[in-house]
Amino acid sequence: MLSFLALLKRDNFRESFLHSAVSIGLFVVFSTELLSCFSLIAYLPLLVCWSLYLLSVLVWRLRRQAADRKLTGARSELPEKDLLVLLGCIVGIVGISGAAALAAAPNNFDSLTYHLPRIMHWIQNHSVAHYPTNIDRQLVLAPLSEFMMLHLQVLSGSDRFANCVQWFSLVGSAVGVSLIARALLGSLSSQIVAASIAVSLPMGLLQSTSTQNDYAVAFWLVCLAYYIIRAKQCGAAKNTLLVGICLGLAILTKGTAYLVAAPFMLMYLWHLVTRGMKTALTSMLILALAVLLINGGHFARNFTLYGSPLSPGTGNDVICKRVDAGSIISGVTKNVATQLATGMEGANTALLALTNAVHGVLGVALNDPELASDNFYLLPVQVQNHEDYAPNPLHMTLLLVSGVVLVLRRKTISREVILLAIASMLSFIVLSLSLKWTPYLSRYFLPVFVLSAPAVALLFDGVKRRPLVSCCAMVLLVSGGFVLAHNSTRPLVGQQSVFVTKRLDQYFMGSPKAQMYFTSVASMAKAQPIRNIGITDSDANMLEYLLWVLMNDSGANYRIEHVDVKNPSGRIKLIGFSPYYPVSI
């Protein structure tokens, strides 16, 4: 926090907020890679690195202080009462989410199978080098969110702050979308409304208290969109470099960044070409170098083990096998319907019938295996407050209405706002045509909804419409708060509230039946005279982190490794790991 605050400026708070976040993102990447090279990922080396970083930032800030004093920032525009209420609601819901993130134990399926176990292996190995594992998602998938959790976990000695990476991304995205609205000459009202739209997303609020990475990639993509706007307004090399850095950080966070960022980058590259081929080539070189430098370590590890920097390695068949007009419309229709799902059975039945009718007209099978991993259905009420599935019906409706408004008012809307809206819509289409439909796909669209927030706010900007728009934003915030309070795996209210439930029990809240199995296996392992635990996991879906939690609850130093590994990581040899006690759950 000290390192972050050291770069904030009162006269340009929001932009300095993004600058500071990007600076820390770069520091985390390069400090992790450097320490890993020497197997020095441990408390003292990280403490020294962060201290040196803070010192360097403070020295740089002091040297710039004299110049900053000469600049007189413009007087801030004070919000009116209705906007203050809206702003207060944003702060309130973000604060509640932050308290929940600190109180809740991580218990998401992906978090327990690979997000958090990979961190424990890195801490154990003092390195982020690949290791043998039956769950090779721990190796091949982009690791930036986990790098940040790694720093927090080593320095704090626990996973208490693991959820804060996603929560910070919620805060950063709210700041970023309001800044985008300002950069596109939106009023203060539109800036606050943009933040309201971004903050109130059900999927976003649910994920803001978890250790997933969809909100983290959304934040870096928001930074990317802002710096693209800045680079188009001022073609300085610094702005182009910031675009490349944000793209690199987004890619190192989650692979969906390639798809969501594609329309924004294509529009930016077209802008560069219009300024001349020499400028375009120079800028593209800067972009490529930034992305490769940030992702180089992870790419190299994957290439060495799998023969490809982007090897899926996980056995998941998620890419659509056919791209044509019918398949594109099919994907968009199914994903729009998924987002529109509500708790109203009649509405869902009508929506499902409409989706079937569209596919009948297209002549495309609704459950074509080339376009879908699961049979299509609308999510039942029971899982609509779960961060793996939650739809965003109000926001999806708002996007559809905004599309109509964009067409009707295109002559009165600025070109940059139109481009932002089109890029957001294209991101939705690109995700729909690239990835097979599955109920889990809803969370991949979180960055799209966040990125569309400033465009939607600007489309409805205006004094006459402000009361209605503010009222709609309030409805979104209230409904989002209700979803947050009734989170399926980390509820804030009721007998299982994260504020009253024991932390150990919270780990098992997503899989309560697993608790007795893990507890008994951990007890048997602790009764053994050896400290080596060998995991055998044939289906690559073991909730591995629960074993780490139970084995380390007494402070004992157990070494936990995967054995009998059948994927390419099995070629990596374990040294000094015999004998071991085998564990299979």
N, C-alpha and C positions, 0 to 999 in steps of 0.2 A: 504493500500500500504506500509505503514511503517512496519507493522508487517510482510508483505511478504518479503520486501527487506532486513529485518534484518537477514534473514537466507541465503541470496545469497552469494556465494563465487566466486571470480574472477577466481580462478584456476580450478574450477569445476562448472561452471555456470549452465549448463543444469541440471545436477543431483541435485544440490542444489535447482534449480527451482522447480523440482518435489517434493523434500523433503518439501519445504516451502508450496507448494500447499496442500499436504497431511496433514501437520500440521494444516493449517488453516481450512481444511475440518473437521478434528477431533474437533477443537476448536468450530466451528460453531454448530456441532451436540450436543456436551455435554453442551455448554453454553446455547443453546436454551432449551434443555431438563431440565436443572437444574433451570433456571429462570422460566420456565413454571410450574414447580412443586409448586412454591410459587406465581404464577400469577404476575410475576415481569417483563414481557416482555414490556419494556418501554424505553424511551430515556436514562435516567440517569443510570439505572442498566446495560444497554448494553454498555454505554460509560465507566463505571467502569470496566466491564469485559474486554473490548478491551484494555483499558489502562493497566490493570494488565497483560494481555497476552503479550502485547508489552514489558512491563518492564521485564517480566520473560524471554522472548526471548533474549532481549538485555543483561541481566545478564549472561545467558547461553553462548551467543556469546562471551562476554568479557572474560569469564573464559576459553573458547576454543581458544582465539586469540593467546595466547602464543604458544600453540601447533601448530596452523595453520601456524605461521611464520616459524617454523622449517621445514615445508614441502615446497619443491620447485616444483611447478607445471611444467609440460612439456610445452615447447614453442609451442604456437598455430600455426597451419598450416594456412598460409595466402591463401585465395582463389585466383584463377587466374581471369582474366578480365571477361571471359564469366560467371563464377560462381558468381562474384560480381554483374553482371547485373541481374542474376537470383535472387540472394539474395535481391537486391534492389527492384525487382518486388514483392517479397514476403512481404517485409516490407511495400511497398507502398499499396498493396491491403489490408493488415491487418490494416494499419493506416486509410484508407478510410472506411473500415468496422467499425472501432472503432469510428470514427467521426459520422457515421450514427447511431450507437448504442446509442450514447449520444444524438443525435438530435431527433431521432424518438420516437414517443409515442407507447407503446405496443398496438397492434390492432389485434393480431391473435385470431381466434375463441376460441381455447382451453385456451389461456391466459385470455380472457375476461370472459369465463364461469367458469373456476375453478383455473387456476394457480394463478391469481392475487386476485380474491375474497377471497380465503382461507387466503391469507396474511392479507387482511383487517379485516376479522373476528378474526384472531389471535391478531392483534393490538388492536381491540376493546375489546377482552376478556382478554388481557394481558397473554394469554396462547395458546398453540397449542393443547389443549384438544379438542376432538370432540364436535361438536355443531349440533343442528338440521338444516338440509339443504335439499332442494329438489334435489340439484345437488350433490349426494354423491361421485362423483369423487373428490370433494374438501376434502374428508375425507380419502378415502381408498388408494389413489394412493401415491406412494413414494414421500416424501416431501423435499429432501435435497436442490434442486435448489431453492425452495420457502423459505426454512430456510435462505439461503444466501440473497435472495432478501428481506426477512423480515428485516434482520440486516441493509441492505443498506437503506431500506425505512424508518425505524424508525430513524436511525441516520441522514439521510439527510432531512427527512420531506416530501419527494416526491418520485415519481417513476422514476426520472430522470436516475438513475443508474440501473434500473431493467434489461435492455438489456445487461448490462456489464457482467453478469454471463456467458451467452452464448458466448459473444465475448472473454472473458478471456479463455474459453474452447477452442476456435479456436486457440488462441496463444499457450496455453499449449499443445494442441495436436501437433502443428507444432514442438514445442521444443521436445516433447516426442518421436515422430516418428523419428526425426533426431538422438536422443539419442539411440534409439533401433538399428538404422542402424550402429551407431558407436560401440555399444556393440557387434554387430555381425561382427565386423572387416570391415565394409564398408568404402570406401574412403570418403574424404570430399565431393566429387562430389555427391556420392550416398546419403549422409546425407542431402544435400541441395535439391536434387531431391525428396527425400522422403517428405520433408517439403512442396515442391511445389505441389506434388500430393495431400497431405492432405489439404492444404490451398485452392486449386483451385476447390474443389468440389462444384458444383452449389447448391446442397441442404445445404451444410455446410455454404457457404457464405450467403445464404438467412436466415438461422437460426441464424447466428452469430449476427444479429441485432434484434433478437426477444427474447421473454421470454418463449420459449419452453424449453425442456430439453434433446433433442436428442444429441446435441453437448456436453452438460455437462456429460451425461453418457459415451459418446465416450471418453472424456478426462480421466475419471477415469479408463476406460478399457485400454486405452493406458498406463497409469501408472501401471495397473495390469500386462500387457504384459511385460513391462520393468522390473518390480521387479521379475517376474517369471524367466526371463532370468538371472537376477542377482543372484537369489536364486539357480538356477541350476549351475551357475558358482562358487558360494560360498555359501555353505549350512548353513551359520550362522543363528541363531534363529531370529536375527534382520530382515534379508531378508524375512524369512517366515512370520514374523509378518506384514511386509509391504505389502506382498501379501494379507494377510487376511484383512488388513485395506482398501486397494484399492478395494477389492471385496465387502466389506461391504459398502463403500461409493458409489460404482456403483449401488448396489442393492437398497440403500436408495434414489437413484436419479431416477431410472426408472426400471420397471419390466422386460424390454427387456434385462437387464443386465444378468439375469439368463441364457437366451438362447445364447447370444453372448459369454459370458464368459465360457460356458460349455466345448467347445473343448479345450480351453487354460488350464482350470483347470484339465481336464482329463489327458492331456499330462503331466502337472506338478505332479499330483498325481501318475501317472505311474513312473515318474522319482523318486519320493520319495520311492515308493515300491522297485525299483531296488537297492536303497541304504540300504534297510533293513526294516523289519516291525516295529521295535521299533522307528526308525527315522520317518517312515511314520505316525505311530499313534500319536507320539508327535506333529508332524507338523500339522496333521489334527485337533488335539485338539486346537492348537493355532489358526488355520484358523477359526474354528467354533466359538470359544470364541470371536474373533475379530468381526466377522460378527454379532453375536447375541448382543454384547455390543453396537455396532453402531446402529443396527436396533431395539433393544429391546423396546424402547419407542413407536415407531410407531407400531410394532407388538402387543404390549400390548393394545394399544388403539383400534386397529382393533379387537383383540380377545374379548375384553370386550364388544364391541358393536355388532359385527357380529358373534362371536363364532369361528372365524378363523383369524389368523394373515395375511393371504393372500386373504381374501374375496374379490371377484371382486366387489360386491356391486353396480356396475354400470348398470347391465342389458345388457352389451355388450356381444354378442356371437362371440368371436374372435378366439377361439381355434379350430384347425382342429379336426374333429370327426373321422378321419380315417388315419392310418399311414401304408402304404405299398409301394412297389416299384413304382406302378403307381401313387399314390398320391404324392410321393416325387418328381418324375420327373415332374409331372404336376405343382407343386408349384414352383420348380426351373425354369422351362421353362417360366411360366407366369411372375415371378419376373425379370428374365433376360430380357424378352421382354419389360417389363415396364421400366426398366432402359435404354434400348436402344432406346426408343422412341425419335424422333426428330421432328423438324418442317417441315420435308419433307414428304408430303402426300404419295408419291409413295413408299418411304421406309417403312413407317408405314403400308401401305396396304400389302406389301410383308411380313413384320414381323408378322402381324396379321394372314395372310394366313399360314405362317410357324407354328405358334403356334397352329392353328386349325388342321393342318396336324399331328403334333406331338401327339395331344390328340386323333386324329382319330386312329393312330397306337397303342396308349396305350389302347384304349377302355375306356377312362375316359372322362366323360362329362366335357366340358370346364367350365360350370357354375354349377357344382355339389354343392349343398347347404352345403354339409359336408366339402367342401374345399374352398368355396368362399362366401363372404358376399354380393358381388355385381356381376352383369354380367360383364365379362371381356371386357375391351376396352383399347386402347392405348390413353394416355392423349392428349387432343387437345392442340394446340399451346397456347391458351389463358391462360392456367394454368401452363405452363411449367416453369414460373418464380415465382411460388408460393411455399412458404416453406412447405406447406402441401402435395404437389404433385411432386415437381420438380424431374425429372429423371437426371441421370448422364451418358449420353450416351458415352462420350469419355472415362470416367473412367471405365465403364463397358466393353468397347471394349479393353481397356488396360488390364483389369483383365483376359479376355478371351485369349488374346494373351499371357499373362504371364503364364497362365495354360499350354499352348502348349509349351512354352519355358522351363517351369519347367520339363515337361516330356522329352523333347529332351536333356536337359543339366543336368539332375539329377545327373550324375556321376561326374560333375565338380563343383557342388554347395555344400556348406557346409551343414551338417546335420541340424544345428540349423535354417538356412534360409529355408530349406525345411519344417521343422516342423512349422515354423511361417506361411509360405504360406499355408500349409495344414490346420492349425488351422483357418486361415482367411476364406478359402473356406468352411470349415465345418460349420463355423458360418453362412455363407450365406445359406447353406443347412438346418441347424437347424431352422433358422427363417422361411424359406420357408415351411418346413414340419409341423411347430408348429402353425403358424398363418394363418387364412383364408385370401385369397387374397382380397384386397380392394385397391382402388386408393390411400388411405392414407398410405398404407404399405411402400411406397417408403422411407419415412423418417426414418423408423425403421432400414433401412440398412446403414444409415450414419456411425455408429460405425464400421461396417464391412469394408467399403471403407477406412476409416481412418486407421484402424488396418492393412490393407493390403498394405498401402503405403510403409513402409520400405522393405517389402519382394519384392515388384515390383521393387523398386529402386535397390535393391541388385542383382536381377536377371539380370538386364541390366548394372550392374557395369562393368567398364573396360575402359582403355584409348582409345581404338579404337572406341568404341561406344559412347564416351562422347559427341561429337558434336551433334549427332543425338538425344541422350537422352535429352540434354540441350534444344535443339530446340523443342522437344515434350513437355517438361515441360513448356516452354514459351508459347506454344499454349494453354495448359491447363489453365495457369494463365490469359492469355488475354481473353479467352472464359468465364472463371469464373468471371472476372471483368465486362464483358458485362452483365452477368446475375445479378450480384449484383447491377449494376447501374439501371437496369430495373425491380427491385423487384416489384411484383404486388401490394403489400400492403404498401411498404415503399420505393418508388422509389427515386433514388438520382438525377435524371435528369428530366427535363420537368416541366410542370406547377404545378404538384402535388408533386414535390420534397420535401423531409422531411426538407430540409434546407430553404424552403420558405413558406411552408404550416403551418397555425396556429396549435398549438399543439392540441387544442380541436378538430379540424377537422380531425387531423390524427387518433385519437382514432376510428373514424367512417369510415376510409378509406376502411376497409375490408367489412363493411356493411353500405354503405352510406344511404340506405333507412331507417335505424333504427334511424338516428339522430333526425328527427322531433318527433318521438314517445317518445324517451327517454327525449328529451328536454321539451316536453309538460307535460309529467308525472312528471318530476322533478319540474317543475314550479308549478304544482297543489299541489305537496307534500309540497313544501316550503310555500305555502299559508296557510297551516293548522297550527293550534296553538300547535300541538303536535310534538314531536321530535322522535317518534318511527315509523319506516317504516317497514311494514311486507310484504315480498315477497311471492307471490303465483305463483308457476311455475310448471305446471303439466307435461311438457315434458322434464324437467331437462336440457334445453339448452338455458336458458336465458343468454344474454350477461351482466351478473350481474355487472361486474366491471364498466361499463359505468354509471350505476346508482350511484355507489360510487363516481365516478369522478364528476358528475354533482351535487350531493347533498353536496359535501364537497368543491366545488369551491369557496364558500364565507367564508370558515373557520368555518361554523356552525357545531355544534357537534350533528349529527344525529346518532341514533342507528338503524342499519339495520339488521333485522333477517328474517329467513325463517319461514313461518307459514303454517299450514295445511299440514304438512310433512307426507307422507305415508310410507316412507322407515323406516328401524330400527332406524335411528337417530331421528325420531319423538318422541321416548321415552324420549329423553333428554328434561328436563323441562326448560323453560325460566322464569327467575325471574325478576319481575319489568318491564314487557313488556306489559303493558296495561294502557290505550288504545293505538292502533296503527293505522296508515293509510295504507290500503292495496294497494299493487302495483302488477300489472300483465302485463307483456309485452310479 
